[in-house]
């Protein structure tokens, strides 16, 4: 199989640093070598990031960011909507949304400033979704946002704006999904026209389309893997992101090219004097070669390794849609607290309109999250998981796309984090009787020694508390200091 590989000089001259910045390493394009890469401290400290699905699929804004796929599936709701609204697929296909995607109100500096106010420590765009449209100024394809649609380098402009705000810059890549995304063997659609093959991808029957848990038939050829590799390399070389996030299905690619990419990225980052992160889903990397990412899900228990979860502010869609179902701020904050207590970080997706506006309900939720983090952020940022993640009767469902199964938290749910000699206990709702009861911290506990002081973040008064064999009980003030989760700051021996 012909493929582009890393040159020997890259491997010989690059120095890769872990979180300490002192150890010299060379990463070869093999899993054993790549597993030496350490997750940087900045990522473990950051806890919260924001990204956004934004592209031509934002124009129809109908039900799902998968519109570009489903519009070609006969009988699907998106297909019916498209035929009724835009006409036959051989006359108006997905490519025809690109001129309509003008992004005339796109203001990267304003977006980045909002993300900063929301408390995000890392942020960036979907660089390419499954639809084949690159959101950067690419030399590899004319089908990109700098040459069509907005005629702006969205990735480049967001990089500059994000870094101006002091945040780490991320780029997410989903482009392995292009394989069989469109019915490119159907002559009755524009996707079957050879003139648009560069955009719609290689010829493949609809039957080759696969979800995350099965293989396509037939599998993609070497040229498709090379396409994936070249675009991923172009993004990292051109924009030097601090984090590259991959959607799943990397297993359908030439695995040597996946390893080549990681070695190139890690070694290049060393030459940039940058500590970087690459994420993966399921088993797309070998364990330890990057940071594991979950989708719309979380862990039920504390993990010894840092991990990430990505979820959308909308219960149903990842892009802007005409009838959004936004999560409450309370749900978003409780999710963040729970994930951080288990050694995870949250990457929250938001959904701008095709014009380049962030909808007001989204802005409100982000600003409310930022207000909460301004008050309680010391229990989140730069913390580490404690000996146990917390307590409460809530049973967290694990598994891909499982978040909708988890109920809203009650005041019985308490989550722990620690920072140095301080333990933080965050209760996820205000107890009706005004007393927080932490059953896992009795005076006989081996987890925590003698308590010296307890404070409630945002409250200046003294708290009354007792500790006995039944646990720790803390009497709260009459009024809560904020609108969502509430943080006890506990100073004790043996944290």
C-alpha atoms as one frame of an Amber mdcrd trajectory, in Angstrom:
protein
   0.000   0.000   0.000   1.439   3.356  -0.968   1.298   5.954   1.754   3.096
   9.057   2.908   5.253   8.291   5.945   7.243  10.394   8.321  10.702  11.256
   7.147  13.624  10.074   9.183  14.791  13.606   9.873  11.556  14.453  11.689
  12.005  11.536  14.052  15.684  12.278  14.626  15.440  15.996  15.274  12.216
  16.373  17.265  12.218  16.509  21.049   8.919  15.704  22.712   8.215  16.860
  26.259   5.754  15.488  28.781   3.957  17.627  31.326   7.204  18.340  33.164
   8.796  19.778  30.045  12.151  18.177  30.899  12.271  14.653  29.510  13.642
  14.215  26.008  11.770  11.703  23.902  11.467  10.700  20.292   8.186   9.239
  19.142   8.260   6.596  16.486   5.242   5.813  14.352   4.292   2.762  16.407
   1.902   2.311  19.302   4.552   1.280  21.808   6.482   4.495  21.253   3.344
   6.673  21.128   2.181   5.285  24.458   5.080   7.142  26.090   3.378  10.449
  25.401   2.115  12.004  28.642  -1.098  13.922  29.085   0.031  17.514  29.753
  -0.684  19.263  33.015  -2.572  22.085  31.300  -5.246  19.651  30.146  -5.633
  18.057  33.566  -5.984  21.551  35.055  -8.332  23.030  32.441 -11.432  20.859
  33.009 -13.768  22.740  30.652 -13.665  23.537  26.947 -16.071  24.687  24.232
 -16.312  23.825  20.540 -18.938  24.241  17.884 -20.501  22.390  14.966 -20.859
  24.994  12.249 -20.932  24.517   8.507 -23.215  24.218   5.462 -25.469  21.874
   7.450 -26.314  24.920   9.593 -28.236  26.423   6.639 -31.181  23.980   6.522
 -31.000  23.808  10.345 -33.310  20.834  10.241 -33.250  18.248  13.026 -29.600
  17.198  12.856 -26.040  17.912  11.749 -26.401  14.622   9.851 -28.747  16.385
   7.442 -26.109  16.082   4.696 -26.347  12.308   5.004 -30.035  11.819   5.680
 -31.185  14.135   2.895 -30.033  11.401   0.499 -31.773   8.552   2.340 -35.145
   7.917   0.639 -38.051   8.202   3.032 -36.095   9.793   5.865 -37.625  12.930
   7.425 -34.664  14.991   6.187 -35.093  13.610   2.679 -38.795  14.473   2.660
 -38.101  17.940   4.035 -35.413  18.549   1.446 -37.527  17.490  -1.509 -40.416
  19.652  -0.345 -38.268  22.675   0.498 -35.407  22.672  -2.000 -36.427  20.302
  -4.794 -34.970  17.155  -6.417 -31.506  15.988  -5.363 -30.121  16.149  -8.883
 -31.072  19.850  -8.992 -30.323  20.948  -5.433 -27.858  18.840  -3.500 -25.865
  19.419  -0.374 -23.168  21.362  -2.247 -25.791  24.003  -3.050 -26.032  24.989
   0.606 -22.440  26.232   0.536 -23.167  29.586  -1.213 -25.964  30.089   1.328
 -23.533  29.596   4.208 -22.323  33.196   4.257 -21.548  33.611   7.983 -21.999
  37.360   7.589 -22.237  37.944  11.368 -19.287  35.735  12.346 -17.141  37.571
  14.899 -14.353  35.278  16.171 -13.159  37.744  18.799 -16.667  38.078  20.257
 -17.110  34.304  20.246 -13.787  33.721  21.986 -14.567  36.412  24.562 -17.890
  34.684  25.308 -16.165  31.308  25.699 -13.702  32.917  28.111 -16.543  34.459
  30.142 -18.184  31.023  30.231 -15.121  29.685  32.020 -13.670  27.654  29.162
  -9.937  27.015  29.252  -9.748  25.547  25.729 -11.859  26.190  22.640 -12.038
  25.880  18.875 -14.068  24.779  15.844 -15.076  21.595  14.121 -12.411  21.823
  11.425 -14.129  19.316   9.137 -17.300  17.382   9.772 -18.391  14.262   7.899
 -19.684  16.371   5.004 -16.304  16.928   3.295 -16.245  20.722   3.692 -13.017
  22.045   5.233 -13.418  25.040   7.522  -9.839  26.207   6.965  -7.814  27.686
   4.127  -6.740  24.409   2.562  -4.266  23.845  -0.233  -5.611  20.310  -0.622
  -9.178  21.077  -1.693 -11.127  23.948  -3.200 -14.105  22.890  -1.074 -13.187
  25.010   1.904 -14.559  27.980   3.827 -11.781  30.322   2.726 -12.665  29.886
  -0.959 -16.413  29.220  -0.776 -19.351  30.176   1.413 -18.028  32.559   4.093
 -14.740  32.985   2.196 -12.986  33.152   5.558 -10.432  30.936   7.239 -12.628
  29.968  10.168 -10.027  27.720  11.811  -7.281  30.325  11.496  -9.412  33.201
  12.725 -10.647  31.200  15.697  -7.104  30.143  16.562  -6.007  33.773  16.752
  -9.079  34.839  18.740  -8.889  31.929  21.197  -5.212  32.432  21.915  -5.737
  36.167  22.310  -8.027  35.274  25.226  -5.330  33.105  26.814  -7.112  29.815
  26.113  -5.697  26.696  24.510  -6.750  26.150  20.899  -8.378  22.939  19.702
  -9.470  21.600  16.323 -11.797  18.642  15.879 -11.725  16.310  12.883 -14.517
  13.974  11.793 -13.506  13.489   8.172 -13.045   9.714   8.232 -16.846   9.631
   8.261 -16.913  10.899   4.672 -16.454   7.347   3.422 -19.889   6.264   2.098
 -21.474   9.295   3.810 -23.123  10.198   0.500 -24.734   7.781  -1.984 -22.014
   8.457  -4.538 -23.113   5.612  -6.808 -26.627   7.002  -7.216 -26.847   8.742
 -10.633 -30.108  10.415  -9.628 -28.357  12.720  -7.165 -25.679  15.358  -7.552
 -23.492  13.250  -5.242 -23.328  10.665  -8.027 -21.965  13.203 -10.510 -18.212
  12.563 -11.083 -17.699  16.323 -11.382 -18.197  16.602  -7.611 -16.268  13.494
  -6.556 -13.631  15.520  -4.687 -16.320  16.896  -2.402 -18.664  13.936  -2.001
 -15.934  11.358  -1.624 -14.987   8.163  -3.425 -17.617   5.986  -5.119 -19.237
   3.753  -2.533 -22.624   2.066  -2.297 -25.020   3.114   0.434 -24.585  -0.337
   1.951 -20.974   0.575   2.768 -22.074   3.262   5.229 -21.386   2.189   8.778
 -22.052   3.467  12.230 -19.495   3.488  15.016 -19.775  -0.192  15.877 -19.323
  -2.015  12.587 -17.101  -2.051   9.525 -18.091  -0.810   6.073 -18.327  -3.249
   3.211 -16.274  -2.687   1.173 -13.632  -0.989   3.317 -12.109   2.275   2.056
  -9.045   2.052  -0.177  -5.553   3.437   0.381  -6.368   6.696  -1.362  -9.097
   7.498   1.162  -6.755   6.888   4.101  -4.210   9.145   2.433  -6.861  11.851
   2.039  -7.633  11.634   5.749  -3.958  11.765   6.671  -3.067  14.693   4.420
  -5.856  16.892   5.766  -5.067  16.071   9.390  -1.400  16.888   8.787  -2.305
  20.153   7.065  -4.389  21.280  10.040  -1.695  20.586  12.635   1.143  22.040
  10.548  -0.782  25.166   9.590  -2.501  25.954  12.895  -0.484  24.135  15.598
  -3.475  23.276  17.804  -2.925  22.399  21.455  -5.487  19.621  21.176  -6.599
  17.576  18.173  -9.864  15.738  18.727 -10.962  12.854  16.533 -14.404  11.423
  16.113 -14.634   7.651  16.061 -14.237   5.290  13.084 -10.469   5.737  12.781
 -10.416   1.925  12.694 -11.542   1.970   9.036  -8.285   3.684   8.019  -4.806
   2.401   7.301  -3.588   2.032  10.877  -0.008   2.872   9.996  -1.155   6.279
   8.779  -2.937   6.893  12.085   0.324   6.153  13.906   2.256   8.293  11.403
  -0.044  11.198  12.148   0.356  10.927  15.917   4.136  10.672  15.704   4.230
  13.702  13.431   1.968  15.712  15.730   3.774  14.810  18.954   7.226  15.371
  17.498   6.202  18.607  15.793   4.716  19.888  19.043   8.078  19.417  20.720
   9.692  21.629  18.107   6.956  24.225  18.796   7.686  23.931  22.542   4.067
  22.906  23.019   2.475  20.233  25.215  -0.346  18.759  23.153  -3.250  16.356
  23.409  -4.771  13.994  20.858  -8.068  12.332  21.738  -9.717   9.168  20.506
 -12.927   7.191  20.981 -13.559   3.520  21.687 -10.349   1.640  20.783  -9.223
   3.871  17.913  -5.804   4.406  19.591  -3.932   1.966  21.741  -4.509   2.764
  25.387  -2.204   5.517  26.611  -1.293   6.889  23.173  -3.805   9.704  23.639
  -6.708  10.802  25.842  -9.872   8.701  25.754 -12.977  10.680  24.807 -16.579
   9.651  25.448 -19.582  10.935  23.494 -22.699  12.110  25.310 -21.723   9.950
  28.269 -19.649   9.827  31.440 -17.953   7.431  33.808 -19.822   5.922  36.737
 -16.675   5.763  38.871 -13.437   7.663  39.414 -10.656   6.768  36.954  -6.898
   6.836  37.529  -6.323   8.281  34.049  -7.461  11.667  32.691 -10.297  11.442
  30.183 -12.645  13.686  28.223 -16.313  13.680  27.386 -17.937  15.681  24.611
 -21.598  16.606  24.775 -23.870  19.151  23.157 -25.807  21.933  24.804 -28.791
  20.604  22.800 -30.323  17.304  23.859 -30.844  16.219  20.261 -28.620  18.060
  17.786 -25.019  19.164  17.517 -25.712  21.987  15.063 -28.241  24.799  15.169
 -31.732  23.530  14.389 -35.090  25.194  14.049 -36.514  23.557  17.175 -33.669
  23.210  19.690 -34.007  21.468  23.049 -31.391  23.144  25.189 -30.235  21.661
  28.467 -30.648  23.764  31.583 -27.676  25.545  33.100 -28.184  23.447  36.224
 -27.832  20.249  34.214 -24.687  21.499  32.486 -23.018  22.481  35.766 -23.947
  19.254  37.538 -22.534  17.310  34.586 -19.269  19.247  34.783 -18.946  18.705
  38.546 -19.620  14.969  38.248 -17.156  14.483  35.385 -14.370  16.440  37.111
 -14.806  14.405  40.308 -13.987  11.284  38.281 -10.802  12.690  36.690 -12.508
  13.875  33.514 -12.805  17.077  31.507 -15.846  18.368  29.590 -15.876  19.587
  25.990 -19.224  21.316  25.470 -20.557  21.787  21.952 -22.602  24.858  21.064
 -24.507  25.558  17.853 -24.209  28.918  16.049 -26.638  29.911  13.308 -25.586
  29.872   9.668 -25.324  33.679   9.795 -22.766  33.452  12.581 -24.847  34.310
  15.637 -24.807  32.415  18.909 -28.471  32.079  19.934 -29.473  34.036  23.013
 -30.515  30.968  25.062 -27.046  29.508  24.441 -25.358  32.769  25.425 -27.412
  32.892  28.621 -26.406  29.387  29.628 -22.733  30.009  28.907 -22.695  33.227
  30.916 -24.487  31.530  33.808 -21.874  28.768  33.769 -19.187  31.433  33.833
 -20.786  33.172  36.806 -20.901  29.883  38.694 -17.262  29.144  37.873 -16.207
  32.643  38.915 -17.534  31.824  42.385 -16.795  28.115  42.623 -14.004  27.529
  40.124 -11.415  26.699  42.781 -13.304  23.412  43.269 -12.938  22.685  39.540
  -9.788  24.152  37.958  -6.380  22.703  38.864  -8.045  20.120  41.119  -7.479
  16.394  41.175  -9.887  13.581  41.964 -10.010  12.605  45.625  -9.863   9.137
  47.148 -13.537   8.629  46.264 -15.504  10.612  43.686 -18.483  11.245  45.950
 -21.659   9.757  47.279 -25.384   9.575  46.556 -28.011   7.143  45.264 -27.762
   8.223  41.622 -26.776   5.386  39.271 -24.845   6.756  36.316 -25.425   4.973
  33.023 -22.231   4.340  31.068 -21.840   3.743  27.353 -21.852   5.580  24.063
 -24.677   8.163  23.797 -26.065   7.246  27.213 -26.346  10.663  28.891 -30.089
  10.951  28.281 -30.558   7.991  30.630 -29.184   9.921  33.606 -31.654  11.775
  35.784 -31.186  15.230  37.279 -29.244  15.204  40.530 -30.693  15.825  43.990
 -29.188  17.234  47.195 -28.095  13.723  48.163 -25.518  13.806  45.377 -22.148
  15.085  46.612 -18.933  15.153  44.579 -15.374  15.535  45.820 -12.288  17.164
  44.362  -9.067  18.192  46.052  -6.348  20.750  45.627  -3.300  20.430  47.834
  -4.466  20.248  51.448  -8.054  21.280  50.672 -11.013  19.003  50.035 -14.012
  20.350  48.141 -17.424  18.751  48.602 -19.937  19.969  46.026 -23.604  19.260
  46.690 -25.623  19.232  43.481 -28.808  20.750  44.922 -29.754  22.861  47.947
 -31.157  20.571  50.674 -34.715  21.380  51.695 -33.895  21.351  55.419 -30.748
  23.430  54.993 -28.359  20.692  56.127 -25.727  18.957  54.006 -25.100  15.412
  55.234 -21.958  13.663  54.035 -22.203  10.080  55.170 -18.823   9.049  53.812
 -16.979  11.390  56.222 -17.768  10.086  59.742 -15.299  10.803  62.540 -14.220
   7.160  62.274 -13.321   7.483  58.586  -9.895   6.522  57.255 -10.485   8.860
  54.323 -10.134  12.120  56.224  -8.460  13.124  59.461  -9.427  15.880  61.875
 -11.359  18.724  60.253  -9.962  22.180  61.009 -12.381  24.433  59.130 -15.345
  24.346  56.753 -16.452  27.231  54.529 -19.183  27.626  51.917 -17.842  29.287
  48.790 -19.608  32.608  48.249 -20.650  32.942  51.892 -18.601  34.993  54.391
 -20.227  33.792  57.599 -19.263  30.893  59.839 -20.909  27.508  59.424 -22.103
  25.253  62.212 -21.163  21.607  61.704 -20.964  18.327  63.570 -19.136  15.115
  62.842 -19.932  11.769  64.392 -20.197   8.117  63.497 -23.063   8.853  61.090
 -21.078  11.344  59.039 -20.482  15.070  58.647 -23.456  17.443  58.915 -23.174
  21.088  57.913 -25.862  23.688  58.618 -26.210  26.067  55.670 -27.183  29.750
  55.727 -30.762  30.708  54.980 -29.999  31.870  51.446 -27.830  30.001  48.905
 -24.797  31.912  47.583 -25.536  30.950  43.967 -28.195  29.341  41.815 -26.775
  25.897  41.180 -24.312  23.473  42.802 -22.870  24.512  46.174 -19.314  23.987
  47.378 -18.024  23.247  50.858 -14.328  24.005  51.302 -12.956  21.609  53.919
  -9.542  21.945  55.491  -8.495  18.858  57.408  -5.667  16.477  58.083  -4.941
  13.637  55.722  -6.508  15.067  52.556
